[in-house]
Amino acid sequence: MVFYFGVLGLYIIFGIIINFSFENKAARLFQSLSMIVILGGLSAARAVSVGTDTQLYNNLYSWDFEAVNWQNILSSKYPLYSLYTYCLHFISSNPQIIIVMNSLIIVTSVAITIYSYSENVFLSNILYVTLYFFFNSMNISRQFLAIGILLVATVYLNKNKIWLFWILYIGACLVHSTALVGIVFFVIHVIHWNKTRFILSGALGIVLLIFYKRILNLFIVLFPAYSMYSIGTSDTNVETLSSQSNGGPLLVTIFYLLFICIATLCKVRFQDENREKRFAFLTVVMIIAVVFGIVFYKNVLMTRIILYLSIFSIVYISEVIDLFILNIDTTSVNRGYTRFLVVCGVIAITCVPLYMQLNKNLSDVIPYVSFVAR
């Protein structure tokens, strides 16, 4: 645990130096590159003992090349991932390559999304760690590949490059079936939001909550491999986000709710119209994540699906802080000082659940061991 906090501390110091050494645009770019190098490198260099499912992914990597042919790839429940791992064998047969490539793709996709959505790349990068998404990615890597692809897909969606969104969306679904939930992003994007539509969406949400068991059962019928996640954690031998954190996800969800409330009380004062549209998109995504996070925090499958939504918190929290600062009637100097204090407070607060989850070794990321030292 000390190792991870040490790396986080060094990254914070390095990030502060970057912010004070470069103009905003250059600083944001260097922050993104440093995230890819540091976090991507840390994840890529880990041994198979770091991450609950890492050994399984290594075993599947070897199995895919020996047993998979084109017919098996097409009939696989994750055909694009099977094709991807099969092609990697032409680069190297060493299973470490699947850890390296998965890590770099995941972190790079998250970095691209943060750079596209967040004005405070430094804070969003830190939240990716302190809100435990980075450590979860070392466990459920295939799902995080799908999450990363969908994140980039929404970047193109908000740029109105619809065809690129659909290509990436289909790709994400072919990597992990739960990525089907990404259709929600398209629905949110095409709606021009106002108070009436917010109310109607709330009513629709209530209807979905009433019939969620039927929807969940339909998903299990279509994808029976996920039936093990459809029951409570007490009936399985699988350690999950919910079972290991003892209700922690609910507390984090309430933390997200706090920022939604702050955003509701503030007047949107972003001068960039595109930024306002992105913020509306993020707000709706986070409202859905919070509602489902509160209702289904004990349901393992829903906890996994909610990750596609809740990961947007790393950029939403940053944007809400900026909005809050813009609503303060004071000088630019005082705003900068206030922003610094708020950012420091948020980092300190999120370090508490980070410590608790690392202390419980959620996702089996402790101790950190490099494959070089293995």
C-alpha positions as CSV (number, residue, x, y, z in Angstrom):
1,M,0.0,0.0,0.0
2,V,2.9,2.4,0.8
3,F,4.2,1.8,-2.7
4,Y,1.0,2.9,-4.3
5,F,0.6,6.0,-2.1
6,G,4.3,6.8,-2.7
7,V,3.7,6.7,-6.5
8,L,0.6,8.8,-6.2
9,G,2.5,11.3,-4.1
10,L,5.3,11.6,-6.6
11,Y,2.7,11.9,-9.4
12,I,1.0,14.8,-7.5
13,I,4.3,16.6,-7.1
14,F,5.2,16.0,-10.7
15,G,1.7,17.2,-11.8
16,I,1.9,20.4,-9.8
17,I,5.3,21.2,-11.4
18,I,3.8,20.7,-14.8
19,N,0.9,23.0,-14.0
20,F,3.2,25.8,-12.9
21,S,5.7,25.3,-15.7
22,F,3.4,25.4,-18.8
23,E,0.5,27.2,-20.2
24,N,-2.9,25.5,-19.8
25,K,-3.1,23.6,-23.1
26,A,0.5,22.3,-22.9
27,A,0.1,21.4,-19.3
28,R,-3.0,19.4,-20.0
29,L,-1.2,17.5,-22.8
30,F,1.8,16.8,-20.6
31,Q,-0.5,15.7,-17.7
32,S,-2.1,13.2,-20.1
33,L,1.2,11.9,-21.4
34,S,2.5,11.5,-17.8
35,M,-0.6,9.5,-16.9
36,I,0.0,7.1,-19.8
37,V,3.6,6.7,-19.0
38,I,3.3,6.4,-15.2
39,L,0.0,4.5,-14.7
40,G,0.2,2.6,-18.0
41,G,3.8,1.6,-17.2
42,L,2.9,0.6,-13.6
43,S,0.0,-1.6,-14.8
44,A,1.9,-3.0,-17.8
45,A,4.9,-4.0,-15.7
46,R,2.9,-5.9,-13.1
47,A,3.4,-9.6,-12.5
48,V,0.5,-12.1,-12.8
49,S,0.1,-12.1,-9.0
50,V,-1.1,-8.4,-9.2
51,G,-4.8,-8.5,-10.0
52,T,-7.4,-11.2,-9.2
53,D,-7.9,-12.3,-12.8
54,T,-4.5,-11.5,-14.3
55,Q,-3.3,-15.1,-14.2
56,L,-6.6,-16.2,-15.9
57,Y,-6.0,-13.7,-18.7
58,N,-2.5,-15.0,-19.2
59,N,-3.8,-18.6,-19.4
60,L,-6.5,-17.6,-21.9
61,Y,-3.9,-15.9,-24.0
62,S,-1.9,-19.1,-24.4
63,W,-5.1,-21.1,-24.9
64,D,-6.5,-18.8,-27.6
65,F,-3.5,-19.3,-29.9
66,E,-3.4,-23.0,-29.5
67,A,-7.1,-23.7,-29.7
68,V,-8.7,-20.9,-31.6
69,N,-9.4,-20.9,-35.3
70,W,-11.6,-18.5,-37.4
71,Q,-14.7,-20.5,-36.6
72,N,-14.1,-20.4,-32.9
73,I,-13.3,-16.7,-33.0
74,L,-16.6,-16.0,-34.7
75,S,-18.6,-18.1,-32.3
76,S,-16.8,-16.7,-29.2
77,K,-18.8,-14.7,-26.7
78,Y,-16.1,-12.0,-27.1
79,P,-15.0,-12.4,-30.8
80,L,-13.1,-9.1,-31.1
81,Y,-11.1,-9.8,-27.9
82,S,-10.3,-13.4,-29.2
83,L,-9.2,-12.0,-32.5
84,Y,-7.1,-9.3,-30.7
85,T,-5.3,-11.9,-28.5
86,Y,-4.8,-14.2,-31.4
87,C,-3.1,-11.5,-33.5
88,L,-0.9,-10.5,-30.6
89,H,0.7,-13.9,-30.8
90,F,2.3,-12.9,-34.0
91,I,4.2,-10.2,-32.0
92,S,5.1,-12.4,-29.0
93,S,4.0,-15.7,-27.5
94,N,5.0,-14.4,-24.0
95,P,1.8,-14.0,-22.0
96,Q,3.2,-10.8,-20.5
97,I,2.3,-9.0,-23.7
98,I,-1.4,-9.3,-23.0
99,I,-0.9,-7.5,-19.7
100,V,1.2,-4.8,-21.3
101,M,-1.1,-4.2,-24.2
102,N,-4.3,-4.3,-22.1
103,S,-2.8,-1.8,-19.6
104,L,-1.6,0.7,-22.3
105,I,-4.9,0.6,-24.2
106,I,-7.0,1.1,-21.1
107,V,-4.9,3.9,-19.6
108,T,-4.5,5.6,-23.0
109,S,-8.3,5.5,-23.7
110,V,-9.0,7.0,-20.3
111,A,-6.3,9.7,-20.8
112,I,-7.9,10.6,-24.2
113,T,-11.3,10.9,-22.6
114,I,-10.1,13.0,-19.7
115,Y,-8.2,15.3,-22.1
116,S,-11.4,15.7,-24.1
117,Y,-13.8,16.3,-21.3
118,S,-11.9,17.8,-18.3
119,E,-10.3,21.2,-18.1
120,N,-8.5,20.0,-14.9
121,V,-6.7,17.0,-16.3
122,F,-4.4,16.8,-13.3
123,L,-7.4,16.3,-10.9
124,S,-9.2,13.9,-13.2
125,N,-6.0,11.7,-13.5
126,I,-5.7,11.5,-9.7
127,L,-9.4,10.7,-9.3
128,Y,-8.9,7.8,-11.7
129,V,-6.6,6.4,-9.0
130,T,-8.3,7.5,-5.8
131,L,-11.7,6.4,-6.9
132,Y,-10.2,2.9,-7.5
133,F,-10.9,2.6,-11.2
134,F,-7.2,2.2,-12.0
135,F,-6.9,-0.7,-9.6
136,N,-10.1,-2.4,-10.8
137,S,-8.7,-2.2,-14.3
138,M,-5.9,-4.5,-13.1
139,N,-8.5,-7.1,-12.3
140,I,-11.4,-7.0,-14.8
141,S,-9.2,-6.0,-17.7
142,R,-11.4,-7.2,-20.6
143,Q,-14.3,-5.2,-19.3
144,F,-12.1,-2.2,-18.8
145,L,-11.0,-2.5,-22.4
146,A,-14.7,-2.3,-23.4
147,I,-15.1,0.6,-21.0
148,G,-12.2,2.4,-22.5
149,I,-13.5,1.9,-26.0
150,L,-16.9,3.3,-25.0
151,L,-15.3,6.3,-23.3
152,V,-13.6,7.2,-26.5
153,A,-16.8,6.5,-28.4
154,T,-18.6,9.2,-26.3
155,V,-15.9,11.7,-27.2
156,Y,-16.7,11.2,-30.9
157,L,-20.4,11.2,-30.0
158,N,-20.1,14.7,-28.4
159,K,-18.3,15.8,-31.5
160,N,-21.3,14.6,-33.5
161,K,-19.2,12.0,-35.3
162,I,-22.0,9.5,-35.0
163,W,-20.6,6.9,-37.3
164,L,-17.4,6.6,-35.3
165,F,-19.4,6.2,-32.1
166,W,-21.3,3.2,-33.6
167,I,-18.2,1.6,-34.9
168,L,-16.5,1.8,-31.4
169,Y,-19.8,0.9,-29.7
170,I,-20.1,-2.3,-31.7
171,G,-16.4,-3.0,-31.1
172,A,-16.8,-2.6,-27.3
173,C,-19.8,-5.0,-27.4
174,L,-17.6,-7.6,-29.2
175,V,-15.0,-7.3,-26.4
176,H,-17.5,-7.5,-23.5
177,S,-21.2,-8.1,-23.6
178,T,-22.0,-5.7,-20.8
179,A,-21.0,-2.8,-23.1
180,L,-24.5,-3.0,-24.5
181,V,-25.4,-0.5,-21.8
182,G,-23.5,2.0,-24.0
183,I,-26.7,2.6,-26.0
184,V,-27.7,4.9,-23.1
185,F,-25.0,7.3,-24.2
186,F,-26.5,7.7,-27.6
187,V,-30.0,8.2,-26.2
188,I,-28.7,10.9,-23.9
189,H,-26.9,12.6,-26.7
190,V,-29.8,12.9,-29.1
191,I,-32.1,14.4,-26.5
192,H,-32.1,18.2,-26.2
193,W,-32.5,18.4,-22.4
194,N,-34.9,20.8,-20.6
195,K,-36.9,20.6,-17.4
196,T,-39.8,18.6,-19.0
197,R,-37.5,16.0,-20.5
198,F,-35.6,15.7,-17.2
199,I,-38.9,14.9,-15.5
200,L,-39.9,12.4,-18.3
201,S,-36.5,10.7,-18.0
202,G,-37.0,10.4,-14.3
203,A,-40.4,8.7,-14.9
204,L,-38.8,6.4,-17.4
205,G,-36.1,5.6,-14.9
206,I,-38.8,4.6,-12.3
207,V,-40.4,2.3,-14.9
208,L,-37.1,0.7,-15.7
209,L,-36.5,0.2,-11.9
210,I,-39.8,-1.5,-11.6
211,F,-39.1,-3.9,-14.4
212,Y,-35.4,-4.2,-13.9
213,K,-35.6,-7.9,-12.8
214,R,-37.2,-8.8,-16.1
215,I,-34.6,-6.8,-18.1
216,L,-31.8,-8.5,-16.1
217,N,-33.3,-11.9,-16.7
218,L,-33.5,-11.2,-20.4
219,F,-29.8,-10.2,-20.4
220,I,-28.9,-13.5,-18.6
221,V,-31.0,-15.4,-21.2
222,L,-29.0,-13.7,-24.1
223,F,-25.7,-14.0,-22.3
224,P,-25.9,-17.1,-19.9
225,A,-22.2,-16.9,-19.0
226,Y,-23.1,-13.9,-16.7
227,S,-25.6,-15.9,-14.7
228,M,-23.1,-16.3,-11.9
229,Y,-23.3,-12.6,-11.3
230,S,-27.1,-12.3,-11.2
231,I,-27.4,-13.6,-7.7
232,G,-26.3,-12.2,-4.4
233,T,-22.6,-12.4,-3.4
234,S,-23.4,-14.8,-0.6
235,D,-24.4,-17.4,-3.1
236,T,-21.1,-17.3,-5.0
237,N,-17.5,-17.9,-4.4
238,V,-16.5,-14.8,-6.3
239,E,-15.0,-11.9,-4.5
240,T,-16.7,-8.8,-6.0
241,L,-16.6,-5.0,-5.7
242,S,-19.6,-5.2,-3.3
243,S,-18.6,-8.2,-1.2
244,Q,-15.1,-6.9,-0.5
245,S,-15.9,-3.3,0.2
246,N,-18.9,-4.0,2.6
247,G,-21.1,-1.3,1.2
248,G,-18.3,1.0,0.1
249,P,-19.8,1.5,-3.4
250,L,-22.9,3.0,-1.8
251,L,-20.9,5.5,0.1
252,V,-19.0,6.5,-3.0
253,T,-22.3,6.8,-4.9
254,I,-23.5,9.2,-2.2
255,F,-20.3,11.1,-2.7
256,Y,-21.2,11.4,-6.4
257,L,-24.7,12.6,-5.5
258,L,-23.2,15.5,-3.5
259,F,-21.6,16.8,-6.7
260,I,-24.8,16.4,-8.6
261,C,-26.5,18.5,-5.9
262,I,-23.8,21.2,-6.2
263,A,-24.2,21.3,-10.0
264,T,-28.0,21.7,-9.6
265,L,-27.6,24.7,-7.3
266,C,-25.1,26.4,-9.6
267,K,-25.8,28.4,-12.7
268,V,-24.0,27.0,-15.7
269,R,-21.6,29.7,-16.7
270,F,-19.3,28.0,-19.1
271,Q,-18.5,30.4,-22.0
272,D,-17.9,27.5,-24.4
273,E,-21.3,26.2,-25.7
274,N,-19.8,22.8,-26.5
275,R,-18.5,22.5,-22.9
276,E,-22.1,23.2,-21.7
277,K,-23.4,20.4,-23.9
278,R,-20.8,18.0,-22.6
279,F,-21.6,19.0,-19.0
280,A,-25.3,18.3,-19.6
281,F,-24.3,14.9,-21.0
282,L,-22.1,14.2,-18.0
283,T,-24.8,15.3,-15.6
284,V,-27.4,12.9,-17.0
285,V,-24.9,10.0,-17.1
286,M,-24.0,10.6,-13.5
287,I,-27.7,10.9,-12.4
288,I,-28.3,7.5,-13.9
289,A,-25.1,6.1,-12.3
290,V,-26.2,7.4,-8.9
291,V,-29.8,6.2,-9.1
292,F,-28.7,2.7,-10.2
293,G,-25.8,2.7,-7.8
294,I,-28.1,3.3,-4.8
295,V,-30.7,0.8,-5.8
296,F,-28.4,-2.0,-7.0
297,Y,-25.3,-1.6,-4.9
298,K,-25.7,-5.2,-3.7
299,N,-26.3,-6.7,-7.1
300,V,-23.0,-7.9,-8.5
301,L,-23.9,-7.8,-12.2
302,M,-25.4,-4.3,-11.9
303,T,-22.3,-3.1,-10.0
304,R,-20.2,-4.2,-13.0
305,I,-22.5,-2.5,-15.5
306,I,-22.6,0.7,-13.5
307,L,-18.9,1.0,-14.0
308,Y,-19.6,2.1,-17.6
309,L,-21.4,5.1,-16.1
310,S,-19.7,5.9,-12.8
311,I,-16.2,6.2,-14.4
312,F,-17.4,9.5,-15.9
313,S,-17.2,10.8,-12.3
314,I,-13.4,11.4,-12.8
315,V,-14.3,14.2,-15.3
316,Y,-17.7,15.2,-13.9
317,I,-16.3,16.1,-10.4
318,S,-13.6,18.2,-12.0
319,E,-16.1,20.1,-14.1
320,V,-18.5,20.6,-11.1
321,I,-15.6,22.2,-9.2
322,D,-14.9,24.6,-12.1
323,L,-18.6,25.4,-12.3
324,F,-18.7,26.0,-8.5
325,I,-15.7,28.4,-8.7
326,L,-17.3,30.3,-11.6
327,N,-20.3,30.9,-9.4
328,I,-18.3,32.5,-6.7
329,D,-18.4,36.3,-7.0
330,T,-14.8,37.2,-6.3
331,T,-11.5,38.1,-8.0
332,S,-9.6,35.8,-10.3
333,V,-6.8,35.6,-7.7
334,N,-9.2,34.4,-5.0
335,R,-10.9,32.0,-7.4
336,G,-7.5,30.4,-8.1
337,Y,-6.8,30.1,-4.4
338,T,-10.3,28.7,-3.7
339,R,-10.0,26.2,-6.6
340,F,-6.6,25.0,-5.2
341,L,-8.1,24.5,-1.7
342,V,-11.2,22.7,-3.1
343,V,-9.1,20.4,-5.3
344,C,-6.8,19.6,-2.4
345,G,-9.9,18.8,-0.2
346,V,-11.4,16.5,-2.8
347,I,-8.1,14.6,-3.3
348,A,-7.8,14.2,0.5
349,I,-11.4,13.0,0.9
350,T,-11.0,10.4,-1.9
351,C,-7.8,9.2,-0.5
352,V,-9.8,7.8,2.5
353,P,-11.8,5.2,0.6
354,L,-8.7,4.5,-1.5
355,Y,-6.9,3.6,1.7
356,M,-9.8,1.5,2.9
357,Q,-10.0,-0.5,-0.3
358,L,-6.3,-1.0,-0.6
359,N,-6.3,-2.1,3.0
360,K,-8.8,-4.8,2.1
361,N,-6.7,-5.6,-1.0
362,L,-9.7,-5.2,-3.3
363,S,-8.8,-6.7,-6.7
364,D,-5.7,-8.3,-5.2
365,V,-3.3,-5.5,-6.1
366,I,-1.1,-5.8,-3.0
367,P,1.8,-6.5,-2.9
368,Y,2.9,-4.9,-6.1
369,V,5.3,-7.1,-7.9
370,S,7.0,-6.4,-11.3
371,F,7.3,-9.2,-13.8
372,V,11.0,-8.3,-14.0
373,A,11.4,-9.1,-10.3
374,R,9.3,-12.2,-10.5
